[in-house]
Amino acid sequence: MLADSELARRCENGDQAAWEHLVNQYQKRIWHVAFQFTGRADEAEELTQEIFVHLLKALKSFDSSGSLPAWIQRVARNFAIDHYRRRRRERSLVSEGETYDDAVRLTPDASGGGDPHRALAEKDRAQFLRASIDKLPPELAQAVLLRDLQDMTYEEMADMLKVPLGTVKSRINRGRVELARRLQKKQTEWSTISREAPRGDS
């Protein structure tokens, strides 16, 4: 096993074997970050590749006295945030009523347990939540994504976003309150779908 500093140095110097080792070691972790910010497996795959290209270029900035896994996670998150911001700007040109396509999910399992009616309701819930996050002010959407999807601590967020801890907490709370308001209005519709769904045989 290579030390973090040695692995980073070899990758920076063009050692293909070292780079393949780094990719294999961190690919799953980076894909998870990418998926949380895209909501789609195909987009997450593309974003993962972009992050690795960026990582290779950024390795010269790695402080060998620090943790390579933590540095990679931070760089990946920052790149994913920038990607998310670009997509927000692009989607601002799309009509207000349009949302992500059927592949978009925030929940880990929208299968509905084999019940097609429940699956449809869960998919609608996930799409609505994703669209609602996108309609939040950018700083609130970012806070919700980092805290509730990326499980970052308040301190990590404050360090990444370069804002006071109180500002981080305020943005998270404001984002959650606004999402709760939107979801509450939609809850009646979801409840109706659930009540009207035919029951299977006992």
Summary of the structure (lengths in Angstrom):
residues: 202
radius of gyration: 19.9
end to end distance: 56.1
largest distance: 64.7
contacts: 541
relative contact order: 0.09
helix: 75%
strand: 0%
